[in-house]
Amino acid sequence: MGIGVYERVPARALLAGAQYCDVRLERRRGVSLELRDGEPREAVPGDEEGLCVRVLFKGAWGLSSSNDTSAAGVERTLSSALGIARAKAALQKPSERVALAPVRARRADVTWRVAKNPHDVSIEAKSAYLAELSRATASVPGVRTVTAFYADGTRTTHLLSSEGADVQTGLTRSLSDVSMVVKTDKGISGNRVRVGGTAGWEIHERGGLAEKGAEAARVALALLDGDRAPSGRFPVVADPELAGVFAHEAVGHAAEGDIIVAGESCLEGKLGKRIASPAVTLVDDPTLPGGFGSFPYDDEGVRARRKVLIERGVMRGCILDRESARKLRLPPNGGARAESYGSRPLVRMSNTLLGPGDRTLEELFEGVKRGIFAKGTRGGQVDTARGSFQFSCREAYLIERGEVTRPLRNLALSGGILRTLRDVVAAGKEVRAGDPGYCGKGQTVPVGDGGPHIRIRSVAVGGG
């Protein structure tokens, strides 16, 4: 991506009185495809380019973006950002003024290569792949509807700042997904499986998702014959997907620096304190090879790094951009991400994972007289300020005398974040990635999560 007139933007902003300025150029190329019951529903190629100018003037942000990358378009975007910042500065209270934590101005050019570039694979080949996923899943008796989805995209960015940062990055992500609705005389249910990462066509070419889709359909059918979920407090063994969702939704969001600064986190004031059992270690790691939420530099030009949020039960860190780092008097750690050139960088997670323990799965079940084996989620709600959560589980089974026995339908878990962290009594030896996905916070960004199987002493359980 050429620089041209862009390299003069930060200096011109300083001449106009700005304290700081960065310009982020971005280009995206990709495609998304969807088949519903074997019929094409969507085939959307995309090739988009634009820029975002961010200006800090007397402690107030001004941001403007445009897909007009001509010299005149760049000039208009800079003028707009300056005008917004000046207007906000005139209205802003002294207590609201923004300052940025200092960082080393990086000069870097990093492109993550993939084994097989998805842009070299034809739309026809991708459609045939989705048709295979759809056929395999639909072959299971009782399946009523199958949706197969594929998307890939390459994002190239170039950030230039008034502090001297000059950071270029390029990475490719791809994802495929198959979901189904099943129906019997017992009712209607559904399931989903997905694969994705900072990877190319190779992870889809490897195969396996068609078989997983069919198995997911069989599981959904079996759960329709499940018992009604019990109500009360029970020991729970959570699978890596559910453990990862808890790590992301319940803990990761509460550890985002802007949430803490706003006074909307149950983790406010907890840095350096014990908040969980010694069985809990939790990290947010954008450097994870192949992770769907991985990236080399954030959208402020700060190098990505592995962040230890909880270490053996003690809160050791949080996720920060430069603004929240300054307010919390901590060093920035590369946690600023923007959905696109039209979005401002926000504090966001990347790949959020619970660390391993020393137990086998069988050992986690041992000693549970009556409990729940919970797998995956269908969604839920989290209140980071009150420190509470509620998740609906994709699968659930009764544990009796240390053995998994009967399936349970429509099971939900709820509780307090801090109490649940303290009640994690053990973790499995093997960390597995959960489903790749997208996290919403006014914008959507790709994220990953995961962990080992974990055992929780007591969780509130309900269902229907």
C-alpha positions as CSV (number, residue, x, y, z in Angstrom):
1,M,0.0,0.0,0.0
2,G,1.6,3.2,-1.1
3,I,2.1,6.2,1.2
4,G,2.0,9.3,-1.0
5,V,0.2,12.1,0.7
6,Y,-0.7,10.1,3.8
7,E,2.8,10.5,5.4
8,R,2.3,14.2,5.6
9,V,-1.0,14.0,7.6
10,P,0.5,13.6,11.1
11,A,2.9,16.6,10.7
12,R,0.1,18.8,9.3
13,A,-2.1,17.9,12.2
14,L,0.6,19.1,14.6
15,L,1.0,22.3,12.7
16,A,-2.7,22.9,13.2
17,G,-2.3,22.6,17.0
18,A,-3.0,18.9,17.6
19,Q,-1.2,17.1,20.4
20,Y,-1.2,13.8,18.5
21,C,-2.4,12.4,15.2
22,D,-2.4,9.0,13.5
23,V,-3.6,8.0,10.1
24,R,-4.6,4.4,9.5
25,L,-4.9,3.1,5.9
26,E,-6.7,-0.1,5.4
27,R,-7.5,-2.5,2.5
28,R,-9.7,-5.6,2.7
29,R,-10.2,-8.3,0.2
30,G,-12.4,-11.3,0.8
31,V,-15.5,-13.3,0.1
32,S,-18.4,-14.7,2.0
33,L,-20.7,-17.6,0.8
34,E,-23.8,-19.2,2.3
35,L,-25.9,-22.2,1.3
36,R,-29.3,-22.9,2.8
37,D,-30.4,-26.5,2.3
38,G,-28.0,-26.8,-0.5
39,E,-29.2,-23.7,-2.3
40,P,-27.0,-20.6,-2.7
41,R,-28.2,-17.7,-0.5
42,E,-25.2,-15.4,-0.6
43,A,-22.0,-14.9,-2.6
44,V,-20.4,-11.6,-1.7
45,P,-17.0,-10.7,-2.9
46,G,-15.4,-7.7,-1.3
47,D,-12.5,-5.3,-2.1
48,E,-12.5,-2.2,0.0
49,E,-10.0,0.6,0.8
50,G,-10.2,3.6,3.1
51,L,-8.5,5.6,5.7
52,C,-9.1,6.9,9.3
53,V,-7.5,10.0,10.7
54,R,-7.5,10.4,14.5
55,V,-6.5,13.7,16.1
56,L,-6.0,14.6,19.8
57,F,-6.5,18.3,20.4
58,K,-6.5,19.9,23.9
59,G,-7.4,16.5,25.3
60,A,-10.3,15.8,23.0
61,W,-10.5,13.2,20.2
62,G,-11.6,13.9,16.7
63,L,-11.9,11.0,14.3
64,S,-12.9,11.0,10.6
65,S,-12.8,8.3,8.0
66,S,-13.4,8.0,4.3
67,N,-13.1,5.6,1.4
68,D,-11.9,8.5,-0.8
69,T,-8.1,8.0,-0.7
70,S,-7.3,10.7,-3.2
71,A,-5.2,13.7,-2.1
72,A,-8.4,15.8,-1.9
73,G,-10.1,13.1,0.1
74,V,-7.3,12.8,2.6
75,E,-7.3,16.6,3.0
76,R,-11.1,16.6,3.7
77,T,-10.7,13.7,6.2
78,L,-7.9,15.5,8.1
79,S,-9.9,18.8,8.2
80,S,-13.0,16.9,9.5
81,A,-11.0,15.2,12.3
82,L,-9.5,18.5,13.4
83,G,-12.9,20.2,13.3
84,I,-14.5,17.5,15.4
85,A,-11.6,17.6,18.0
86,R,-11.8,21.4,18.3
87,A,-15.6,21.3,18.8
88,K,-15.3,18.6,21.5
89,A,-12.4,20.4,23.2
90,A,-14.5,23.6,23.6
91,L,-17.3,21.6,25.4
92,Q,-15.2,19.2,27.3
93,K,-14.7,19.4,31.1
94,P,-11.1,19.4,32.4
95,S,-11.7,16.1,34.1
96,E,-12.7,14.6,30.7
97,R,-9.4,15.5,28.9
98,V,-7.6,12.5,27.3
99,A,-3.9,11.8,27.6
100,L,-2.0,8.9,26.2
101,A,0.5,6.6,27.9
102,P,3.9,6.8,26.3
103,V,5.0,4.0,23.9
104,R,8.0,3.3,21.8
105,A,7.3,4.4,18.2
106,R,7.6,1.3,16.2
107,R,8.7,0.9,12.6
108,A,7.6,-2.5,11.3
109,D,6.4,-4.4,8.2
110,V,4.8,-7.7,9.2
111,T,2.8,-10.0,6.9
112,W,1.6,-13.4,8.2
113,R,1.7,-15.9,5.4
114,V,-0.7,-18.8,5.0
115,A,0.0,-22.2,3.5
116,K,-2.7,-21.8,0.8
117,N,-4.0,-18.4,-0.1
118,P,-7.8,-18.6,-0.2
119,H,-7.9,-15.9,-2.9
120,D,-6.3,-18.4,-5.2
121,V,-9.2,-20.8,-4.7
122,S,-12.2,-20.4,-7.0
123,I,-15.7,-19.5,-5.9
124,E,-16.8,-22.8,-7.5
125,A,-14.4,-24.8,-5.3
126,K,-15.6,-23.0,-2.2
127,S,-19.2,-23.5,-3.1
128,A,-18.6,-27.2,-3.7
129,Y,-17.0,-27.4,-0.2
130,L,-20.1,-25.9,1.3
131,A,-22.3,-28.3,-0.6
132,E,-20.3,-31.2,0.8
133,L,-20.9,-29.9,4.4
134,S,-24.6,-29.4,3.7
135,R,-25.0,-32.9,2.2
136,A,-23.2,-34.7,5.0
137,T,-25.2,-32.9,7.7
138,A,-28.6,-33.3,5.9
139,S,-28.0,-37.0,5.5
140,V,-28.8,-37.5,9.2
141,P,-32.4,-38.5,9.7
142,G,-34.3,-35.8,11.6
143,V,-32.4,-32.9,10.2
144,R,-34.8,-30.3,8.8
145,T,-32.6,-27.3,7.8
146,V,-28.9,-27.0,7.2
147,T,-27.0,-23.7,6.7
148,A,-23.3,-23.8,5.5
149,F,-21.2,-20.7,5.6
150,Y,-17.7,-19.8,4.5
151,A,-15.8,-16.5,4.7
152,D,-12.2,-15.4,4.1
153,G,-10.5,-12.0,4.2
154,T,-7.1,-10.4,4.0
155,R,-6.7,-7.1,6.0
156,T,-3.7,-4.9,5.2
157,T,-3.1,-1.8,7.3
158,H,-0.5,1.0,7.5
159,L,-0.4,3.2,10.5
160,L,1.6,6.4,10.6
161,S,1.7,8.6,13.7
162,S,3.0,12.0,14.8
163,E,5.3,10.2,17.2
164,G,7.1,8.4,14.4
165,A,5.2,5.1,14.3
166,D,5.3,3.5,10.9
167,V,3.6,0.0,11.1
168,Q,2.4,-2.1,8.3
169,T,0.6,-5.4,8.9
170,G,-1.1,-8.0,6.7
171,L,-3.0,-11.1,7.7
172,T,-5.5,-13.5,6.4
173,R,-8.4,-15.1,8.3
174,S,-10.9,-17.7,7.1
175,L,-13.8,-19.5,8.7
176,S,-16.4,-22.1,7.8
177,D,-19.5,-23.0,9.7
178,V,-22.3,-25.5,9.5
179,S,-25.5,-25.2,11.6
180,M,-28.6,-27.3,11.6
181,V,-32.1,-27.5,12.9
182,V,-33.5,-30.9,13.9
183,K,-37.0,-32.0,14.6
184,T,-38.7,-35.1,16.1
185,D,-42.0,-35.7,17.9
186,K,-40.1,-34.6,21.0
187,G,-39.5,-31.1,19.8
188,I,-37.1,-28.9,17.8
189,S,-33.4,-28.3,18.5
190,G,-30.2,-27.3,16.8
191,N,-26.5,-27.3,16.8
192,R,-23.4,-25.8,15.1
193,V,-19.8,-26.6,14.4
194,R,-17.1,-24.2,13.1
195,V,-13.5,-24.0,12.1
196,G,-11.4,-20.9,11.5
197,G,-8.2,-19.0,12.3
198,T,-5.5,-16.7,10.9
199,A,-5.0,-19.3,8.2
200,G,-5.9,-20.0,4.6
201,W,-7.7,-22.6,2.6
202,E,-5.6,-25.4,4.1
203,I,-7.6,-25.6,7.3
204,H,-10.8,-26.2,5.3
205,E,-9.1,-28.5,2.7
206,R,-7.9,-30.7,5.6
207,G,-11.5,-32.0,6.0
208,G,-13.3,-33.1,9.1
209,L,-16.0,-30.5,9.3
210,A,-18.5,-32.5,7.3
211,E,-18.2,-35.4,9.8
212,K,-18.4,-33.0,12.7
213,G,-21.5,-31.5,11.2
214,A,-23.2,-34.8,11.0
215,E,-22.1,-35.7,14.5
216,A,-23.5,-32.4,15.8
217,A,-26.8,-33.2,14.2
218,R,-26.9,-36.6,16.0
219,V,-26.1,-34.9,19.3
220,A,-28.9,-32.4,18.9
221,L,-31.3,-35.3,18.2
222,A,-30.2,-37.2,21.2
223,L,-30.6,-34.2,23.4
224,L,-34.3,-34.0,22.4
225,D,-34.7,-37.3,24.3
226,G,-32.9,-35.8,27.4
227,D,-34.4,-35.4,30.8
228,R,-35.6,-32.1,32.1
229,A,-32.6,-30.2,33.6
230,P,-32.7,-30.1,37.4
231,S,-32.8,-26.8,39.4
232,G,-30.4,-26.0,42.2
233,R,-26.7,-25.7,42.9
234,F,-24.5,-28.6,41.5
235,P,-20.9,-29.4,40.9
236,V,-20.2,-28.7,37.2
237,V,-17.5,-30.0,34.8
238,A,-17.3,-27.6,31.9
239,D,-15.8,-28.5,28.5
240,P,-13.1,-26.4,26.9
241,E,-15.6,-24.5,24.7
242,L,-17.7,-23.5,27.7
243,A,-14.6,-22.8,29.8
244,G,-13.4,-20.5,27.0
245,V,-16.7,-18.7,26.7
246,F,-16.6,-18.1,30.5
247,A,-13.0,-16.8,30.2
248,H,-14.0,-14.4,27.4
249,E,-17.5,-13.2,28.4
250,A,-17.4,-13.2,32.2
251,V,-13.7,-12.4,32.9
252,G,-12.2,-10.9,29.7
253,H,-14.8,-8.2,29.3
254,A,-14.4,-7.3,33.0
255,A,-10.6,-7.0,32.5
256,E,-10.9,-4.5,29.6
257,G,-9.2,-1.3,30.7
258,D,-12.0,1.1,29.4
259,I,-14.6,-0.9,31.3
260,I,-12.5,-0.7,34.5
261,V,-11.9,3.1,34.0
262,A,-15.7,3.6,33.6
263,G,-16.4,1.9,36.9
264,E,-18.3,-0.8,35.2
265,S,-16.2,-3.8,36.1
266,C,-16.3,-6.1,39.1
267,L,-12.5,-6.3,38.8
268,E,-11.9,-2.6,39.5
269,G,-9.3,-2.3,42.3
270,K,-8.5,-6.0,42.2
271,L,-5.0,-5.8,40.5
272,G,-2.5,-7.7,42.6
273,K,-5.3,-9.3,44.7
274,R,-6.5,-12.9,44.8
275,I,-9.8,-13.2,42.9
276,A,-9.8,-16.8,42.0
277,S,-8.7,-20.2,43.2
278,P,-5.1,-21.3,42.6
279,A,-6.4,-23.5,39.8
280,V,-7.2,-20.5,37.6
281,T,-4.7,-18.9,35.2
282,L,-6.1,-16.8,32.4
283,V,-4.4,-15.1,29.5
284,D,-5.3,-13.0,26.5
285,D,-2.9,-13.8,23.7
286,P,-2.9,-12.1,20.3
287,T,0.4,-13.8,19.4
288,L,-1.2,-17.3,19.5
289,P,-0.2,-19.0,16.2
290,G,-3.3,-19.5,14.0
291,G,-5.7,-18.0,16.6
292,F,-8.7,-16.4,15.0
293,G,-8.2,-13.3,17.2
294,S,-4.4,-13.1,16.6
295,F,-2.6,-10.0,15.2
296,P,1.0,-8.7,15.3
297,Y,0.3,-5.0,16.1
298,D,-2.8,-3.3,17.4
299,D,-4.5,-0.4,15.7
300,E,-2.5,2.1,17.7
301,G,0.8,0.7,16.4
302,V,1.6,-1.1,19.7
303,R,3.2,-4.5,19.4
304,A,0.9,-7.3,20.4
305,R,1.8,-9.3,23.5
306,R,0.6,-12.1,25.6
307,K,-1.2,-10.6,28.6
308,V,-1.5,-12.6,31.9
309,L,-4.8,-11.5,33.4
310,I,-4.9,-14.0,36.3
311,E,-2.0,-16.1,37.5
312,R,-2.8,-18.9,39.9
313,G,-5.8,-17.0,41.2
314,V,-4.2,-13.6,41.5
315,M,-5.2,-10.8,39.1
316,R,-2.0,-9.7,37.3
317,G,-3.1,-7.5,34.5
318,C,-5.8,-6.2,32.2
319,I,-6.3,-5.4,28.5
320,L,-5.3,-1.8,27.6
321,D,-5.2,0.8,24.9
322,R,-3.0,3.9,25.4
323,E,-5.8,6.0,26.9
324,S,-6.9,3.5,29.6
325,A,-3.2,2.6,30.3
326,R,-2.6,6.3,31.2
327,K,-5.6,6.5,33.4
328,L,-4.7,3.2,35.2
329,R,-1.0,4.2,35.4
330,L,0.0,1.0,33.6
331,P,2.1,0.3,30.4
332,P,0.1,-0.1,27.2
333,N,-0.1,-3.8,26.0
334,G,-1.5,-3.7,22.5
335,G,-5.2,-4.1,23.2
336,A,-6.6,-1.4,20.9
337,R,-8.6,-2.9,17.9
338,A,-10.8,-1.4,15.3
339,E,-13.4,-3.2,13.2
340,S,-12.4,-1.3,10.1
341,Y,-11.0,2.0,8.8
342,G,-14.5,3.5,9.7
343,S,-14.1,2.6,13.4
344,R,-12.1,4.0,16.2
345,P,-9.8,1.7,18.1
346,L,-11.3,0.3,21.3
347,V,-10.0,-1.9,24.1
348,R,-10.7,-5.5,22.8
349,M,-9.8,-9.1,23.6
350,S,-7.9,-11.3,21.2
351,N,-7.6,-15.0,22.1
352,T,-8.7,-15.5,25.7
353,L,-7.8,-18.8,27.3
354,L,-7.8,-20.5,30.7
355,G,-4.5,-22.3,31.4
356,P,-4.0,-26.0,32.0
357,G,-4.1,-27.9,35.2
358,D,-2.9,-31.4,36.2
359,R,-6.1,-33.5,36.0
360,T,-7.4,-36.0,33.5
361,L,-11.0,-35.7,32.5
362,E,-11.8,-38.9,34.4
363,E,-10.2,-37.3,37.5
364,L,-12.4,-34.3,37.2
365,F,-15.5,-36.5,37.2
366,E,-14.2,-38.5,40.2
367,G,-16.0,-37.8,43.5
368,V,-18.9,-36.0,41.9
369,K,-21.9,-37.8,43.4
370,R,-24.5,-35.8,41.4
371,G,-23.5,-33.0,39.1
372,I,-23.5,-31.7,35.6
373,F,-21.2,-32.1,32.6
374,A,-21.8,-28.9,30.5
375,K,-20.6,-28.4,26.9
376,G,-20.6,-25.3,24.7
377,T,-23.1,-22.4,24.8
378,R,-26.0,-21.2,22.8
379,G,-25.5,-17.7,24.1
380,G,-26.0,-15.8,27.4
381,Q,-25.7,-12.5,29.2
382,V,-23.0,-10.9,31.4
383,D,-23.1,-7.9,33.6
384,T,-19.5,-6.9,34.2
385,A,-20.5,-4.2,36.8
386,R,-22.6,-6.5,39.0
387,G,-20.3,-9.4,38.2
388,S,-22.9,-11.8,37.1
389,F,-23.4,-14.2,34.2
390,Q,-26.0,-16.5,32.6
391,F,-25.2,-19.0,29.9
392,S,-27.4,-21.5,28.0
393,C,-25.5,-24.7,27.3
394,R,-25.4,-26.4,24.0
395,E,-25.1,-29.8,25.6
396,A,-25.5,-31.1,29.1
397,Y,-25.4,-34.5,30.8
398,L,-26.0,-35.7,34.3
399,I,-23.0,-37.0,36.4
400,E,-23.8,-39.7,38.9
401,R,-21.2,-41.3,41.1
402,G,-18.4,-40.0,38.9
403,E,-19.9,-41.3,35.7
404,V,-21.7,-39.4,32.8
405,T,-25.2,-40.9,32.6
406,R,-28.2,-39.2,31.0
407,P,-28.5,-36.2,28.6
408,L,-30.3,-33.1,29.9
409,R,-32.1,-30.6,27.7
410,N,-32.2,-26.8,27.8
411,L,-29.8,-26.4,30.7
412,A,-28.6,-23.0,31.8
413,L,-25.9,-21.9,34.3
414,S,-25.8,-18.7,36.2
415,G,-23.8,-17.1,39.0
416,G,-21.4,-14.5,40.2
417,I,-18.2,-14.1,38.3
418,L,-15.9,-13.8,41.4
419,R,-17.6,-16.6,43.3
420,T,-17.3,-18.9,40.3
421,L,-13.6,-18.1,39.9
422,R,-13.1,-19.0,43.5
423,D,-15.0,-22.2,43.1
424,V,-12.9,-23.6,40.2
425,V,-11.3,-26.6,42.1
426,A,-9.3,-28.2,39.2
427,A,-8.4,-27.9,35.6
428,G,-7.6,-30.5,33.0
429,K,-4.2,-31.1,31.4
430,E,-5.1,-30.3,27.8
431,V,-6.0,-26.8,26.5
432,R,-8.2,-26.8,23.5
433,A,-9.5,-23.9,21.4
434,G,-13.2,-23.2,21.4
435,D,-15.1,-22.0,18.4
436,P,-13.7,-19.0,16.6
437,G,-16.1,-16.1,16.5
438,Y,-16.8,-12.4,16.5
439,C,-17.1,-10.2,19.6
440,G,-19.5,-7.2,19.7
441,K,-18.8,-4.0,21.6
442,G,-20.3,-1.4,19.3
443,Q,-18.0,-2.9,16.7
444,T,-17.3,-6.6,15.9
445,V,-13.8,-8.0,15.8
446,P,-12.6,-11.6,15.4
447,V,-11.7,-13.4,18.6
448,G,-10.8,-16.8,19.9
449,D,-11.2,-18.5,23.3
450,G,-10.6,-21.9,24.9
451,G,-9.2,-23.7,27.9
452,P,-9.1,-27.1,29.5
453,H,-12.0,-29.0,31.0
454,I,-12.6,-27.4,34.5
455,R,-14.5,-28.5,37.5
456,I,-16.5,-25.9,39.5
457,R,-17.5,-26.7,43.1
458,S,-21.0,-25.3,42.8
459,V,-23.0,-23.4,40.1
460,A,-26.7,-22.5,40.0
461,V,-28.4,-24.7,37.4
462,G,-31.8,-24.4,35.8
463,G,-33.6,-25.4,32.7
464,G,-36.9,-26.5,31.1
